[in-house]
């Protein structure tokens, strides 16, 4: 196998750095260790990432891409042509919670929180990925499916995420809710999270029958 170069090397460094940050935390992670883990020279590492902050920002961007790709959009959770649109939204919120409760996600969130005061733009970027982007996707889905105005859809989406995701996520961040140890699989969704609880909240917050089922 030839030596990695350019964008391939950059992506490889980011994947290695992600693991190192998760294992050691931001403060204890050194560029030397990242270079060793990525099996590249410090010169190559610094050519792509001139500082640890820049490297961490790159890792956050990578995590965002991987996370949003795994999550998808609510319409991806419609299982049949006649499926209940609300059920697709319930499963989407369940998947969102499942991904956030994964031990790897929780460690990344804690790192972002710990570094928020020093590098607020990194924490802001992570917040956009794990909260704002999924909420925007819910907003688009409920607007199109239930015929809401953009303002109504945004308020409904924020309420749904606040009710179905935030309480258990805060408990997990504070260590009072057991995290999901293994990589969260969609097939284990009903085991990992309480879909009945999520369904009760979602259906209570939706306006009624969809206008575009």
Phi, psi and omega per residue, in radians:
X1 nan 2.271 -3.118
X2 -1.266 2.857 3.131
X3 -1.140 2.473 3.105
X4 -1.294 2.475 3.132
X5 -2.440 2.826 3.009
X6 0.976 -2.284 -3.053
X7 -1.146 -0.597 3.124
X8 -1.126 -0.710 3.103
X9 -1.159 -0.721 3.140
X10 -1.037 -0.818 3.141
X11 -1.112 -0.684 3.125
X12 -1.130 -0.731 3.106
X13 -1.079 -0.755 -3.123
X14 -1.099 -0.719 3.127
X15 -1.133 -0.711 3.103
X16 -1.166 -0.754 -3.133
X17 -1.109 -0.652 3.117
X18 -1.000 -0.803 -3.138
X19 -1.133 -0.721 -3.122
X20 -1.144 -0.791 3.118
X21 -1.035 -0.729 -3.114
X22 -1.188 -0.617 -3.116
X23 -1.328 -0.721 -2.975
X24 -1.877 -0.320 -3.015
X25 1.479 2.888 -3.057
X26 -1.127 -0.881 -3.038
X27 -1.068 -0.709 -3.049
X28 -1.507 -0.104 3.103
X29 -1.390 2.283 3.088
X30 -2.014 2.651 3.112
X31 -1.122 -0.531 3.094
X32 -1.067 -0.801 -3.120
X33 -1.143 -0.708 3.124
X34 -1.084 -0.758 3.128
X35 -1.078 -0.733 3.117
X36 -1.120 -0.794 -3.123
X37 -1.119 -0.643 3.140
X38 -1.432 -0.078 -3.131
X39 0.954 0.844 3.095
X40 -2.395 2.977 -3.127
X41 -1.455 2.736 3.070
X42 -1.076 -0.586 3.120
X43 -1.067 -0.778 3.113
X44 -1.155 -0.697 3.134
X45 -1.058 -0.859 -3.105
X46 -1.224 -0.407 3.080
X47 -1.153 -0.587 3.119
X48 -1.582 -0.624 -3.062
X49 -2.368 1.692 -3.028
X50 -1.190 -0.192 3.108
X51 -2.667 2.895 3.121
X52 -1.159 -0.594 3.101
X53 -1.094 -0.755 3.126
X54 -1.131 -0.696 3.112
X55 -1.108 -0.782 -3.135
X56 -1.104 -0.691 3.086
X57 -1.077 -0.676 3.093
X58 -1.142 -0.670 3.107
X59 -1.143 -0.729 3.105
X60 -1.053 -0.732 3.120
X61 -1.123 -0.680 3.102
X62 -1.134 -0.809 3.129
X63 -1.035 -0.707 3.122
X64 -1.017 -0.826 -3.104
X65 -1.116 -0.801 -3.137
X66 -1.117 -0.750 -3.100
X67 -1.112 -0.863 -3.101
X68 -1.200 -0.536 3.086
X69 -1.186 -0.725 3.117
X70 -1.172 -0.628 -3.068
X71 -1.308 -0.783 -3.091
X72 1.235 -2.704 -3.122
X73 -2.157 2.797 -3.089
X74 -0.941 -0.651 -3.111
X75 -1.122 -0.359 3.089
X76 -1.240 -0.200 -3.089
X77 -1.766 0.112 3.029
X78 -1.374 2.042 -2.989
X79 -1.535 -0.541 3.124
X80 -2.430 2.929 -3.123
X81 -1.081 -0.558 -3.110
X82 -1.769 0.264 -3.111
X83 -1.140 2.657 3.096
X84 -1.242 2.070 3.141
X85 -1.008 -0.557 3.116
X86 -1.165 -0.614 3.132
X87 -1.139 -0.656 3.077
X88 -1.078 -0.694 3.123
X89 -1.177 -0.665 3.091
X90 -1.061 -0.805 -3.115
X91 -1.197 -0.604 3.088
X92 -1.113 -0.816 3.117
X93 -1.123 -0.642 3.075
X94 -1.108 -0.732 3.119
X95 -1.163 -0.689 3.084
X96 -1.027 -0.830 3.129
X97 -1.142 -0.740 3.137
X98 -1.008 -0.805 -3.138
X99 -1.136 -0.668 -3.125
X100 -1.271 -0.494 -3.141
X101 -1.427 -0.122 3.077
X102 -1.086 2.379 -3.070
X103 -0.972 -0.648 3.114
X104 -1.127 -0.741 3.113
X105 -1.129 -0.720 -3.131
X106 -1.118 -0.700 3.097
X107 -1.116 -0.703 3.116
X108 -1.145 -0.729 3.100
X109 -1.070 -0.758 -3.140
X110 -1.106 -0.660 3.081
X111 -1.101 -0.765 3.121
X112 -1.064 -0.716 3.113
X113 -1.126 -0.763 -3.109
X114 -1.105 -0.556 -3.085
X115 -1.723 0.057 -3.022
X116 -1.058 -0.696 -3.102
X117 -1.247 -0.640 -3.091
X118 -1.376 -0.739 -3.139
X119 -2.272 1.306 -3.040
X120 -1.064 -0.474 -3.116
X121 -1.175 -0.545 3.105
X122 -1.232 -0.798 3.105
X123 -1.086 -0.675 3.121
X124 -1.116 -0.705 3.117
X125 -1.128 -0.664 3.128
X126 -1.230 -0.673 3.090
X127 -1.063 -0.707 3.125
X128 -1.071 -0.691 -3.094
X129 -1.226 -0.862 -2.975
X130 -1.522 -0.311 -3.125
X131 -2.120 -0.946 -3.014
X132 -1.186 -0.791 -3.118
X133 -1.116 -0.841 3.087
X134 -1.085 -0.651 3.112
X135 -1.123 -0.679 3.104
X136 -1.129 -0.641 3.121
X137 -1.193 -0.669 3.060
X138 -1.129 -0.735 3.139
X139 -1.032 -0.791 3.120
X140 -1.095 -0.737 -3.102
X141 -1.137 -0.829 -3.105
X142 -1.245 -0.538 3.092
X143 -1.126 -0.783 -3.111
X144 -1.293 -0.619 -3.032
X145 -1.495 -0.622 -3.094
X146 -1.907 0.114 3.059
X147 1.127 0.595 3.134
X148 -1.452 2.765 2.969
X149 -1.248 2.802 3.112
X150 -0.972 -0.678 -3.135
X151 -1.177 -0.775 3.114
X152 -1.095 -0.747 -3.119
X153 -1.131 -0.718 3.136
X154 -1.117 -0.782 3.137
X155 -1.114 -0.712 3.130
X156 -1.147 -0.747 3.141
X157 -1.100 -0.758 3.127
X158 -1.111 -0.692 3.125
X159 -1.157 -0.701 3.140
X160 -1.108 -0.838 3.133
X161 -1.124 -0.715 3.132
X162 -1.090 -0.615 -3.089
X163 -1.471 -0.649 -2.999
X164 -1.653 -0.434 -3.003
X165 -1.964 -0.873 -2.955
X166 -0.995 -0.809 -3.070
X167 -1.018 -0.853 -3.111
X168 -1.237 -0.580 3.112
X169 -1.131 -0.771 3.117
X170 -1.084 -0.731 3.108
X171 -1.046 -0.737 -3.131
X172 -1.183 -0.712 3.129
X173 -1.090 -0.586 -3.128
X174 -1.574 0.012 3.060
X175 1.445 0.197 3.136
X176 -1.718 0.000 3.069
X177 -2.248 2.237 -3.084
X178 -1.136 2.256 3.121
X179 -1.302 2.938 3.043
X180 -1.545 2.035 -3.005
X181 -1.322 -0.796 -3.081
X182 -1.471 2.803 3.082
X183 -0.977 2.148 -3.034
X184 -1.174 2.070 -3.129
X185 -1.747 2.433 3.125
X186 -1.007 -0.564 -3.099
X187 -1.199 -0.312 3.135
X188 -1.766 0.246 -3.042
X189 -0.984 -0.844 -3.090
X190 -1.182 -0.365 3.099
X191 -1.475 -0.677 -3.041
X192 -1.342 -0.569 -3.106
X193 -2.316 2.817 -3.128
X194 -1.563 1.613 -3.113
X195 -1.163 -0.504 3.115
X196 -1.141 -0.728 3.099
X197 -1.118 -0.751 3.131
X198 -1.124 -0.730 -3.129
X199 -1.088 -0.713 3.137
X200 -1.069 -0.736 -3.140
X201 -1.218 -0.793 -3.111
X202 -1.060 -0.847 -3.081
X203 -1.186 -0.510 3.100
X204 -1.222 -0.556 -3.063
X205 -1.573 -0.280 3.129
X206 -1.408 2.648 -3.032
X207 -1.330 -0.197 -3.099
X208 2.466 -2.504 -3.116
X209 -1.235 2.454 3.112
X210 -1.166 2.559 3.091
X211 -1.491 -0.368 3.113
X212 -2.310 1.355 -3.092
X213 -1.156 nan nan
